[in-house]
Amino acid sequence: MTQHPSAAAFAQIDGQLAVGGVPVGRLAERIGSTPFFAYDRALITERVALLRATLPAALQLKYAIKANPMPAVVQQLSGLVDALDVASALEMRVALDTPMPASKVSFAGPGKTDAELRQAVAAGVTVELESANEAARLARAGESLGIRPRVAVRVNPDFAVKGSGMRMGGGPQQFGVDAELVPGLLKDLAGTDLEVLGFHVFAGSQNLRADIICEAQRRTVELLLRLAEDAPEAVRYLNLGGGFGIPYTDRDVPLDLAAIGANLDTLISDEIAPRLPDAQVVIELGRYLVGEAGVYVTRVVDRKVSRGKTYLVVDGGMHHQLAASGNFGQVIRRNYPIAVANRVAAEPVEPVTVVGSLCTPLDLLGDNVTLPEASVGDLIVIYQAGAYGLTASPTAFLSHPAPAEVLL
Ligand SMILES: Cc1ncc(COP(=O)(O)O)c(C=O)c1O
């Protein structure tokens, strides 16, 4: 059986998948229950090292903690990256519990409430403005607190990025201020007490095409340099977004990071540095930092044959790992890499369908996959579970217990 490259990143000990050097059977005993998510500290560290080695030294790396807000994971990343991005007051609290200074924390996302804006101002984090209305509400929060809010304008670009699993820029959007409206907003901001640090564009996520990401970065820089001409003060912050995808299915080809590094190098040295010498250039990544470092482990509780088709029924499912069921942004459902965790390479193998414990046909974790023969009690692992796993799943659906999360 050929292994998905992400599976190969995890060591095996006595034929078992090991996370952080702990064989999965023993890990299940240590945790005391299944299902669980396990994240590998060393793989996260290696991923940041790869980015540091491949992307320009001048580039700042920001972790979007929405991808995995487990406090231990955020703590670890806070020591490896330059900045953190949050999308809610609770994420902000998790970020501020780390040693990362508040000045290196940004808060992006539509629908920030007045209460959240006040908290952000009080904390001293940078608010990435999504609309003129938000700017006005933030200015009022700053006045009433007697603190000058720090902001960047999130721009909805006048181009769209193709090939993204999710698109957040181009055309009409709830995200950011339409590029053509930004000069007018900047004029208005000059009359407020908001400290305008710079700009942010986040055009899409889960893109595996380096050529498309490079083109988007070129167009983003071109756009932001143009908008910077109307900035009320020197631009100190240029967040070019990210969107770096990871291979989820066996059809996905890993991203050519070197091509992106070379492109960013040219953009920074030839375009940005000469014109905006004070600007820190930022790339904001979520899944690329953590997605491949995590697994979801669930135990077989039933094995049945229905009209010739073999099912393994596990104690977890889409309520914990929605993405693997194909219901989180996939147009055509494809299997995530899956294995029998306690006997990864055992023989013989058989075709099986792995389903979760929810009473809906949507709760499908592995459709007609080839796995070593497994029985009740065996552990099934789903790879690529380090990002948008637990917190992007409908955990309350059918009222099953929540899974544990561990970082090893
Ligand atoms: C503003 C912003 N930043 C960062 C991210 C992280 O995306 P990804 O995890 O695909 O890198 C997202 C994803 O929705 C986003 O909306």
The ligand as a Gaussian input file, in Angstrom:
#p B3LYP/6-31G(d) Opt

LIG

0 1
 C       -8.234000      36.548000       7.031000
 C       -7.749000      35.144000       6.998000
 N       -6.465000      34.892000       7.306000
 C       -5.980000      33.634000       7.309000
 C       -6.778000      32.548000       7.001000
 C       -6.168000      31.200000       7.072000
 O       -6.299000      30.441000       5.915000
 P       -5.510000      29.096000       5.755000
 O       -5.749000      28.280000       6.988000
 O       -6.082000      28.457000       4.545000
 O       -4.057000      29.425000       5.613000
 C       -8.123000      32.760000       6.658000
 C       -8.985000      31.643000       6.322000
 O      -10.171000      31.703000       6.276000
 C       -8.619000      34.106000       6.656000
 O       -9.897000      34.357000       6.360000

